[in-house]
Amino acid sequence: MSNFPVVDGVSVLIPPPQGYVVNFENPKQQCALAAYILWGSGTFVATLFFIQYLYVKLWLIRKWDVETVFVILAWVFGNIDNALLGCKCPSKTFLYGR
């Protein structure tokens, strides 16, 4: 038996303040636009550095090695991960402890 409070069928660490209405289906977002702008500009700058790395490694040095392959794989899977985290998945998908 859990000693944590339950809000709308979900165990939470602490109960919400008096008068606050909890909405797990459509939560309030704080600074969402700023987060998207920071994510987009950071991804753009990181892409420029990644292209520079590939240019130096593959065009100027002309050397493929294991490091280059893993950096490319990390870049691809990192962008896939960011794209999946950025999409709005229904909260019921993860079943939040149910």
Backbone atoms as SQL, in Angstrom:
CREATE TABLE atoms (id INTEGER PRIMARY KEY, chain TEXT, resi INTEGER, resn TEXT, atom TEXT, x REAL, y REAL, z REAL);
INSERT INTO atoms VALUES
  (1, 'A', 1, 'MET', 'N', 0.838, -1.169, 0.000),
  (2, 'A', 1, 'MET', 'CA', 0.000, 0.000, 0.000),
  (3, 'A', 1, 'MET', 'C', 0.892, 1.245, 0.000),
  (4, 'A', 2, 'SER', 'N', 0.594, 2.161, -0.898),
  (5, 'A', 2, 'SER', 'CA', 1.396, 3.365, -1.030),
  (6, 'A', 2, 'SER', 'C', 0.954, 4.430, -0.027),
  (7, 'A', 3, 'ASN', 'N', 1.915, 5.123, 0.537),
  (8, 'A', 3, 'ASN', 'CA', 1.619, 6.216, 1.458),
  (9, 'A', 3, 'ASN', 'C', 1.536, 7.556, 0.741),
  (10, 'A', 4, 'PHE', 'N', 1.706, 7.551, -0.579),
  (11, 'A', 4, 'PHE', 'CA', 1.668, 8.785, -1.342),
  (12, 'A', 4, 'PHE', 'C', 0.224, 9.188, -1.619),
  (13, 'A', 5, 'PRO', 'N', -0.045, 10.498, -1.695),
  (14, 'A', 5, 'PRO', 'CA', -1.406, 10.929, -2.017),
  (15, 'A', 5, 'PRO', 'C', -1.764, 10.570, -3.462),
  (16, 'A', 6, 'VAL', 'N', -3.046, 10.381, -3.713),
  (17, 'A', 6, 'VAL', 'CA', -3.537, 10.021, -5.044),
  (18, 'A', 6, 'VAL', 'C', -4.402, 11.157, -5.563),
  (19, 'A', 7, 'VAL', 'N', -4.076, 11.636, -6.775),
  (20, 'A', 7, 'VAL', 'CA', -4.845, 12.691, -7.428),
  (21, 'A', 7, 'VAL', 'C', -5.327, 12.152, -8.764),
  (22, 'A', 8, 'ASP', 'N', -6.616, 12.102, -8.972),
  (23, 'A', 8, 'ASP', 'CA', -7.222, 11.587, -10.208),
  (24, 'A', 8, 'ASP', 'C', -6.716, 10.195, -10.550),
  (25, 'A', 9, 'GLY', 'N', -6.518, 9.359, -9.560),
  (26, 'A', 9, 'GLY', 'CA', -6.077, 7.989, -9.789),
  (27, 'A', 9, 'GLY', 'C', -4.588, 7.840, -10.011),
  (28, 'A', 10, 'VAL', 'N', -3.817, 8.909, -9.835),
  (29, 'A', 10, 'VAL', 'CA', -2.370, 8.883, -10.049),
  (30, 'A', 10, 'VAL', 'C', -1.678, 9.194, -8.729),
  (31, 'A', 11, 'SER', 'N', -0.735, 8.337, -8.317),
  (32, 'A', 11, 'SER', 'CA', 0.048, 8.605, -7.106),
  (33, 'A', 11, 'SER', 'C', 1.003, 9.756, -7.372),
  (34, 'A', 12, 'VAL', 'N', 1.003, 10.730, -6.472),
  (35, 'A', 12, 'VAL', 'CA', 1.891, 11.887, -6.606),
  (36, 'A', 12, 'VAL', 'C', 2.755, 11.998, -5.357),
  (37, 'A', 13, 'LEU', 'N', 3.858, 12.724, -5.468),
  (38, 'A', 13, 'LEU', 'CA', 4.775, 12.865, -4.340),
  (39, 'A', 13, 'LEU', 'C', 4.172, 13.728, -3.238),
  (40, 'A', 14, 'ILE', 'N', 3.621, 14.877, -3.632),
  (41, 'A', 14, 'ILE', 'CA', 2.974, 15.763, -2.665),
  (42, 'A', 14, 'ILE', 'C', 1.621, 16.177, -3.236),
  (43, 'A', 15, 'PRO', 'N', 0.659, 16.443, -2.381),
  (44, 'A', 15, 'PRO', 'CA', -0.651, 16.860, -2.891),
  (45, 'A', 15, 'PRO', 'C', -0.585, 18.282, -3.449),
  (46, 'A', 16, 'PRO', 'N', -1.475, 18.621, -4.372),
  (47, 'A', 16, 'PRO', 'CA', -1.475, 19.982, -4.920),
  (48, 'A', 16, 'PRO', 'C', -1.948, 20.989, -3.871),
  (49, 'A', 17, 'PRO', 'N', -1.603, 22.257, -4.042),
  (50, 'A', 17, 'PRO', 'CA', -2.064, 23.284, -3.099),
  (51, 'A', 17, 'PRO', 'C', -3.595, 23.384, -3.097),
  (52, 'A', 18, 'GLN', 'N', -4.128, 23.904, -2.009),
  (53, 'A', 18, 'GLN', 'CA', -5.574, 24.083, -1.902),
  (54, 'A', 18, 'GLN', 'C', -6.064, 24.987, -3.029),
  (55, 'A', 19, 'GLY', 'N', -7.128, 24.584, -3.688),
  (56, 'A', 19, 'GLY', 'CA', -7.725, 25.396, -4.740),
  (57, 'A', 19, 'GLY', 'C', -7.137, 25.181, -6.123),
  (58, 'A', 20, 'TYR', 'N', -6.049, 24.434, -6.226),
  (59, 'A', 20, 'TYR', 'CA', -5.434, 24.186, -7.539),
  (60, 'A', 20, 'TYR', 'C', -6.091, 22.968, -8.176),
  (61, 'A', 21, 'VAL', 'N', -6.516, 23.122, -9.416),
  (62, 'A', 21, 'VAL', 'CA', -7.161, 22.024, -10.132),
  (63, 'A', 21, 'VAL', 'C', -6.106, 21.315, -10.973),
  (64, 'A', 22, 'VAL', 'N', -5.893, 20.038, -10.703),
  (65, 'A', 22, 'VAL', 'CA', -4.908, 19.246, -11.433),
  (66, 'A', 22, 'VAL', 'C', -5.554, 18.704, -12.700),
  (67, 'A', 23, 'ASN', 'N', -4.846, 18.848, -13.825),
  (68, 'A', 23, 'ASN', 'CA', -5.356, 18.362, -15.103),
  (69, 'A', 23, 'ASN', 'C', -4.237, 17.581, -15.787),
  (70, 'A', 24, 'PHE', 'N', -4.242, 16.257, -15.633),
  (71, 'A', 24, 'PHE', 'CA', -3.196, 15.434, -16.230),
  (72, 'A', 24, 'PHE', 'C', -3.396, 15.259, -17.734),
  (73, 'A', 25, 'GLU', 'N', -4.612, 15.426, -18.224),
  (74, 'A', 25, 'GLU', 'CA', -4.894, 15.239, -19.650),
  (75, 'A', 25, 'GLU', 'C', -4.387, 16.412, -20.485),
  (76, 'A', 26, 'ASN', 'N', -4.498, 17.635, -19.964),
  (77, 'A', 26, 'ASN', 'CA', -4.079, 18.827, -20.697),
  (78, 'A', 26, 'ASN', 'C', -3.372, 19.774, -19.729),
  (79, 'A', 27, 'PRO', 'N', -2.122, 19.464, -19.352),
  (80, 'A', 27, 'PRO', 'CA', -1.437, 20.276, -18.342),
  (81, 'A', 27, 'PRO', 'C', -1.048, 21.654, -18.877),
  (82, 'A', 28, 'LYS', 'N', -0.910, 22.598, -17.952),
  (83, 'A', 28, 'LYS', 'CA', -0.442, 23.933, -18.324),
  (84, 'A', 28, 'LYS', 'C', 1.025, 23.852, -18.731),
  (85, 'A', 29, 'GLN', 'N', 1.400, 24.667, -19.701),
  (86, 'A', 29, 'GLN', 'CA', 2.791, 24.703, -20.142),
  (87, 'A', 29, 'GLN', 'C', 3.380, 26.060, -19.792),
  (88, 'A', 30, 'GLN', 'N', 4.575, 26.033, -19.224),
  (89, 'A', 30, 'GLN', 'CA', 5.263, 27.270, -18.896),
  (90, 'A', 30, 'GLN', 'C', 6.426, 27.443, -19.858),
  (91, 'A', 31, 'CYS', 'N', 6.511, 28.588, -20.474),
  (92, 'A', 31, 'CYS', 'CA', 7.633, 28.944, -21.356),
  (93, 'A', 31, 'CYS', 'C', 7.788, 27.960, -22.515),
  (94, 'A', 32, 'ALA', 'N', 6.689, 27.470, -23.075),
  (95, 'A', 32, 'ALA', 'CA', 6.775, 26.490, -24.158),
  (96, 'A', 32, 'ALA', 'C', 7.424, 27.102, -25.395),
  (97, 'A', 33, 'LEU', 'N', 7.049, 28.329, -25.758),
  (98, 'A', 33, 'LEU', 'CA', 7.620, 28.968, -26.941),
  (99, 'A', 33, 'LEU', 'C', 9.121, 29.178, -26.769),
  (100, 'A', 34, 'ALA', 'N', 9.538, 29.637, -25.598),
  (101, 'A', 34, 'ALA', 'CA', 10.969, 29.840, -25.341),
  (102, 'A', 34, 'ALA', 'C', 11.728, 28.524, -25.425),
  (103, 'A', 35, 'ALA', 'N', 11.131, 27.447, -24.929),
  (104, 'A', 35, 'ALA', 'CA', 11.787, 26.136, -24.995),
  (105, 'A', 35, 'ALA', 'C', 11.949, 25.683, -26.437),
  (106, 'A', 36, 'TYR', 'N', 10.917, 25.889, -27.263),
  (107, 'A', 36, 'TYR', 'CA', 11.016, 25.504, -28.673),
  (108, 'A', 36, 'TYR', 'C', 12.053, 26.347, -29.409),
  (109, 'A', 37, 'ILE', 'N', 12.121, 27.635, -29.103),
  (110, 'A', 37, 'ILE', 'CA', 13.111, 28.504, -29.751),
  (111, 'A', 37, 'ILE', 'C', 14.526, 28.090, -29.349),
  (112, 'A', 38, 'LEU', 'N', 14.740, 27.824, -28.060),
  (113, 'A', 38, 'LEU', 'CA', 16.059, 27.378, -27.606),
  (114, 'A', 38, 'LEU', 'C', 16.434, 26.040, -28.225),
  (115, 'A', 39, 'TRP', 'N', 15.476, 25.106, -28.285),
  (116, 'A', 39, 'TRP', 'CA', 15.746, 23.802, -28.882),
  (117, 'A', 39, 'TRP', 'C', 16.105, 23.960, -30.358),
  (118, 'A', 40, 'GLY', 'N', 15.349, 24.766, -31.078),
  (119, 'A', 40, 'GLY', 'CA', 15.602, 24.948, -32.506),
  (120, 'A', 40, 'GLY', 'C', 16.933, 25.622, -32.786),
  (121, 'A', 41, 'SER', 'N', 17.243, 26.681, -32.047),
  (122, 'A', 41, 'SER', 'CA', 18.508, 27.376, -32.285),
  (123, 'A', 41, 'SER', 'C', 19.695, 26.522, -31.845),
  (124, 'A', 42, 'GLY', 'N', 19.554, 25.795, -30.745),
  (125, 'A', 42, 'GLY', 'CA', 20.635, 24.908, -30.305),
  (126, 'A', 42, 'GLY', 'C', 20.881, 23.778, -31.285),
  (127, 'A', 43, 'THR', 'N', 19.805, 23.217, -31.816),
  (128, 'A', 43, 'THR', 'CA', 19.945, 22.153, -32.809),
  (129, 'A', 43, 'THR', 'C', 20.589, 22.687, -34.082),
  (130, 'A', 44, 'PHE', 'N', 20.233, 23.905, -34.472),
  (131, 'A', 44, 'PHE', 'CA', 20.829, 24.511, -35.666),
  (132, 'A', 44, 'PHE', 'C', 22.335, 24.702, -35.491),
  (133, 'A', 45, 'VAL', 'N', 22.751, 25.250, -34.354),
  (134, 'A', 45, 'VAL', 'CA', 24.185, 25.469, -34.101),
  (135, 'A', 45, 'VAL', 'C', 24.919, 24.131, -34.014),
  (136, 'A', 46, 'ALA', 'N', 24.321, 23.151, -33.343),
  (137, 'A', 46, 'ALA', 'CA', 24.947, 21.832, -33.244),
  (138, 'A', 46, 'ALA', 'C', 25.082, 21.192, -34.621),
  (139, 'A', 47, 'THR', 'N', 24.095, 21.412, -35.489),
  (140, 'A', 47, 'THR', 'CA', 24.169, 20.879, -36.853),
  (141, 'A', 47, 'THR', 'C', 25.323, 21.513, -37.620),
  (142, 'A', 48, 'LEU', 'N', 25.524, 22.809, -37.442),
  (143, 'A', 48, 'LEU', 'CA', 26.655, 23.468, -38.105),
  (144, 'A', 48, 'LEU', 'C', 27.988, 22.878, -37.639),
  (145, 'A', 49, 'PHE', 'N', 28.131, 22.652, -36.338),
  (146, 'A', 49, 'PHE', 'CA', 29.367, 22.049, -35.828),
  (147, 'A', 49, 'PHE', 'C', 29.535, 20.613, -36.323),
  (148, 'A', 50, 'PHE', 'N', 28.432, 19.883, -36.425),
  (149, 'A', 50, 'PHE', 'CA', 28.484, 18.509, -36.926),
  (150, 'A', 50, 'PHE', 'C', 28.914, 18.486, -38.393),
  (151, 'A', 51, 'ILE', 'N', 28.378, 19.393, -39.187),
  (152, 'A', 51, 'ILE', 'CA', 28.773, 19.477, -40.599),
  (153, 'A', 51, 'ILE', 'C', 30.244, 19.856, -40.710),
  (154, 'A', 52, 'GLN', 'N', 30.709, 20.766, -39.856),
  (155, 'A', 52, 'GLN', 'CA', 32.121, 21.144, -39.862),
  (156, 'A', 52, 'GLN', 'C', 33.002, 19.943, -39.519),
  (157, 'A', 53, 'TYR', 'N', 32.600, 19.171, -38.523),
  (158, 'A', 53, 'TYR', 'CA', 33.351, 17.975, -38.132),
  (159, 'A', 53, 'TYR', 'C', 33.436, 16.994, -39.302),
  (160, 'A', 54, 'LEU', 'N', 32.285, 16.745, -39.942),
  (161, 'A', 54, 'LEU', 'CA', 32.283, 15.810, -41.072),
  (162, 'A', 54, 'LEU', 'C', 33.119, 16.335, -42.230),
  (163, 'A', 55, 'TYR', 'N', 33.070, 17.635, -42.491),
  (164, 'A', 55, 'TYR', 'CA', 33.866, 18.218, -43.570),
  (165, 'A', 55, 'TYR', 'C', 35.356, 18.001, -43.318),
  (166, 'A', 56, 'VAL', 'N', 35.793, 18.301, -42.097),
  (167, 'A', 56, 'VAL', 'CA', 37.218, 18.139, -41.779),
  (168, 'A', 56, 'VAL', 'C', 37.617, 16.673, -41.819),
  (169, 'A', 57, 'LYS', 'N', 36.806, 15.828, -41.209),
  (170, 'A', 57, 'LYS', 'CA', 37.164, 14.413, -41.075),
  (171, 'A', 57, 'LYS', 'C', 37.106, 13.675, -42.415),
  (172, 'A', 58, 'LEU', 'N', 36.068, 13.925, -43.204),
  (173, 'A', 58, 'LEU', 'CA', 35.862, 13.127, -44.412),
  (174, 'A', 58, 'LEU', 'C', 36.383, 13.793, -45.680),
  (175, 'A', 59, 'TRP', 'N', 36.458, 15.108, -45.718),
  (176, 'A', 59, 'TRP', 'CA', 36.896, 15.768, -46.945),
  (177, 'A', 59, 'TRP', 'C', 38.365, 16.187, -46.867),
  (178, 'A', 60, 'LEU', 'N', 38.760, 16.818, -45.770),
  (179, 'A', 60, 'LEU', 'CA', 40.144, 17.281, -45.672),
  (180, 'A', 60, 'LEU', 'C', 41.096, 16.157, -45.271),
  (181, 'A', 61, 'ILE', 'N', 40.751, 15.406, -44.238),
  (182, 'A', 61, 'ILE', 'CA', 41.620, 14.320, -43.774),
  (183, 'A', 61, 'ILE', 'C', 41.393, 13.048, -44.583),
  (184, 'A', 62, 'ARG', 'N', 40.161, 12.874, -45.081),
  (185, 'A', 62, 'ARG', 'CA', 39.758, 11.693, -45.853),
  (186, 'A', 62, 'ARG', 'C', 40.037, 10.401, -45.087),
  (187, 'A', 63, 'LYS', 'N', 39.542, 10.376, -43.860),
  (188, 'A', 63, 'LYS', 'CA', 39.773, 9.203, -43.021),
  (189, 'A', 63, 'LYS', 'C', 38.476, 8.787, -42.337),
  (190, 'A', 64, 'TRP', 'N', 37.990, 7.602, -42.695),
  (191, 'A', 64, 'TRP', 'CA', 36.848, 6.996, -42.000),
  (192, 'A', 64, 'TRP', 'C', 37.407, 6.112, -40.896),
  (193, 'A', 65, 'ASP', 'N', 36.888, 6.259, -39.704),
  (194, 'A', 65, 'ASP', 'CA', 37.277, 5.372, -38.617),
  (195, 'A', 65, 'ASP', 'C', 36.049, 5.085, -37.753),
  (196, 'A', 66, 'VAL', 'N', 36.251, 4.292, -36.731),
  (197, 'A', 66, 'VAL', 'CA', 35.140, 3.879, -35.873),
  (198, 'A', 66, 'VAL', 'C', 34.529, 5.089, -35.168),
  (199, 'A', 67, 'GLU', 'N', 35.368, 6.030, -34.777),
  (200, 'A', 67, 'GLU', 'CA', 34.867, 7.236, -34.112),
  (201, 'A', 67, 'GLU', 'C', 33.873, 7.984, -34.994),
  (202, 'A', 68, 'THR', 'N', 34.203, 8.141, -36.262),
  (203, 'A', 68, 'THR', 'CA', 33.319, 8.852, -37.185),
  (204, 'A', 68, 'THR', 'C', 31.989, 8.131, -37.345),
  (205, 'A', 69, 'VAL', 'N', 32.036, 6.823, -37.459),
  (206, 'A', 69, 'VAL', 'CA', 30.804, 6.044, -37.601),
  (207, 'A', 69, 'VAL', 'C', 29.931, 6.208, -36.363),
  (208, 'A', 70, 'PHE', 'N', 30.531, 6.133, -35.180),
  (209, 'A', 70, 'PHE', 'CA', 29.752, 6.269, -33.953),
  (210, 'A', 70, 'PHE', 'C', 29.219, 7.688, -33.765),
  (211, 'A', 71, 'VAL', 'N', 29.972, 8.689, -34.190),
  (212, 'A', 71, 'VAL', 'CA', 29.480, 10.066, -34.097),
  (213, 'A', 71, 'VAL', 'C', 28.274, 10.256, -35.012),
  (214, 'A', 72, 'ILE', 'N', 28.339, 9.702, -36.215),
  (215, 'A', 72, 'ILE', 'CA', 27.202, 9.800, -37.141),
  (216, 'A', 72, 'ILE', 'C', 25.994, 9.058, -36.582),
  (217, 'A', 73, 'LEU', 'N', 26.205, 7.853, -36.054),
  (218, 'A', 73, 'LEU', 'CA', 25.100, 7.101, -35.459),
  (219, 'A', 73, 'LEU', 'C', 24.505, 7.844, -34.257),
  (220, 'A', 74, 'ALA', 'N', 25.357, 8.422, -33.425),
  (221, 'A', 74, 'ALA', 'CA', 24.866, 9.172, -32.268),
  (222, 'A', 74, 'ALA', 'C', 24.058, 10.386, -32.715),
  (223, 'A', 75, 'TRP', 'N', 24.505, 11.034, -33.772),
  (224, 'A', 75, 'TRP', 'CA', 23.778, 12.196, -34.289),
  (225, 'A', 75, 'TRP', 'C', 22.395, 11.789, -34.807),
  (226, 'A', 76, 'VAL', 'N', 22.355, 10.707, -35.567),
  (227, 'A', 76, 'VAL', 'CA', 21.083, 10.240, -36.127),
  (228, 'A', 76, 'VAL', 'C', 20.126, 9.824, -35.014),
  (229, 'A', 77, 'PHE', 'N', 20.591, 8.969, -34.106),
  (230, 'A', 77, 'PHE', 'CA', 19.709, 8.493, -33.040),
  (231, 'A', 77, 'PHE', 'C', 19.349, 9.607, -32.054),
  (232, 'A', 78, 'GLY', 'N', 20.251, 10.551, -31.843),
  (233, 'A', 78, 'GLY', 'CA', 19.930, 11.687, -30.980),
  (234, 'A', 78, 'GLY', 'C', 18.831, 12.552, -31.563),
  (235, 'A', 79, 'ASN', 'N', 18.876, 12.774, -32.873),
  (236, 'A', 79, 'ASN', 'CA', 17.821, 13.560, -33.510),
  (237, 'A', 79, 'ASN', 'C', 16.500, 12.811, -33.539),
  (238, 'A', 80, 'ILE', 'N', 16.545, 11.498, -33.724),
  (239, 'A', 80, 'ILE', 'CA', 15.312, 10.704, -33.656),
  (240, 'A', 80, 'ILE', 'C', 14.721, 10.796, -32.254),
  (241, 'A', 81, 'ASP', 'N', 15.578, 10.686, -31.243),
  (242, 'A', 81, 'ASP', 'CA', 15.122, 10.778, -29.856),
  (243, 'A', 81, 'ASP', 'C', 14.500, 12.144, -29.574),
  (244, 'A', 82, 'ASN', 'N', 15.147, 13.214, -30.022),
  (245, 'A', 82, 'ASN', 'CA', 14.595, 14.553, -29.813),
  (246, 'A', 82, 'ASN', 'C', 13.268, 14.734, -30.535),
  (247, 'A', 83, 'ALA', 'N', 13.157, 14.174, -31.727),
  (248, 'A', 83, 'ALA', 'CA', 11.895, 14.287, -32.463),
  (249, 'A', 83, 'ALA', 'C', 10.774, 13.549, -31.738),
  (250, 'A', 84, 'LEU', 'N', 11.079, 12.378, -31.198),
  (251, 'A', 84, 'LEU', 'CA', 10.055, 11.626, -30.474),
  (252, 'A', 84, 'LEU', 'C', 9.682, 12.304, -29.163),
  (253, 'A', 85, 'LEU', 'N', 10.652, 12.907, -28.491),
  (254, 'A', 85, 'LEU', 'CA', 10.350, 13.614, -27.248),
  (255, 'A', 85, 'LEU', 'C', 9.570, 14.893, -27.509),
  (256, 'A', 86, 'GLY', 'N', 9.787, 15.486, -28.667),
  (257, 'A', 86, 'GLY', 'CA', 9.100, 16.730, -28.999),
  (258, 'A', 86, 'GLY', 'C', 7.666, 16.542, -29.431),
  (259, 'A', 87, 'CYS', 'N', 7.308, 15.329, -29.864),
  (260, 'A', 87, 'CYS', 'CA', 5.923, 15.118, -30.299),
  (261, 'A', 87, 'CYS', 'C', 5.018, 15.001, -29.086),
  (262, 'A', 88, 'LYS', 'N', 3.778, 15.322, -29.290),
  (263, 'A', 88, 'LYS', 'CA', 2.820, 15.251, -28.182),
  (264, 'A', 88, 'LYS', 'C', 2.204, 13.873, -28.167),
  (265, 'A', 89, 'CYS', 'N', 2.683, 13.037, -27.266),
  (266, 'A', 89, 'CYS', 'CA', 2.146, 11.688, -27.110),
  (267, 'A', 89, 'CYS', 'C', 1.070, 11.718, -26.031),
  (268, 'A', 90, 'PRO', 'N', -0.007, 10.975, -26.211),
  (269, 'A', 90, 'PRO', 'CA', -1.047, 10.946, -25.175),
  (270, 'A', 90, 'PRO', 'C', -0.498, 10.412, -23.855),
  (271, 'A', 91, 'SER', 'N', -0.930, 10.999, -22.755),
  (272, 'A', 91, 'SER', 'CA', -0.415, 10.589, -21.451),
  (273, 'A', 91, 'SER', 'C', -0.805, 9.160, -21.114),
  (274, 'A', 92, 'LYS', 'N', -1.877, 8.651, -21.677),
  (275, 'A', 92, 'LYS', 'CA', -2.299, 7.279, -21.404),
  (276, 'A', 92, 'LYS', 'C', -1.321, 6.276, -22.018),
  (277, 'A', 93, 'THR', 'N', -0.503, 6.710, -22.967),
  (278, 'A', 93, 'THR', 'CA', 0.448, 5.813, -23.611),
  (279, 'A', 93, 'THR', 'C', 1.427, 5.239, -22.596),
  (280, 'A', 94, 'PHE', 'N', 1.850, 6.040, -21.643),
  (281, 'A', 94, 'PHE', 'CA', 2.879, 5.620, -20.704),
  (282, 'A', 94, 'PHE', 'C', 2.306, 5.006, -19.435),
  (283, 'A', 95, 'LEU', 'N', 1.033, 5.079, -19.244),
  (284, 'A', 95, 'LEU', 'CA', 0.299, 4.440, -18.149),
  (285, 'A', 95, 'LEU', 'C', 0.722, 4.898, -16.761),
  (286, 'A', 96, 'TYR', 'N', 1.520, 5.876, -16.598),
  (287, 'A', 96, 'TYR', 'CA', 1.901, 6.523, -15.352),
  (288, 'A', 96, 'TYR', 'C', 1.615, 5.726, -14.085),
  (289, 'A', 97, 'GLY', 'N', 2.232, 4.597, -13.935),
  (290, 'A', 97, 'GLY', 'CA', 2.131, 3.826, -12.707),
  (291, 'A', 97, 'GLY', 'C', 0.837, 3.048, -12.552),
  (292, 'A', 98, 'ARG', 'N', 0.059, 2.941, -13.601),
  (293, 'A', 98, 'ARG', 'CA', -1.197, 2.184, -13.515),
  (294, 'A', 98, 'ARG', 'C', -1.012, 0.807, -14.050);
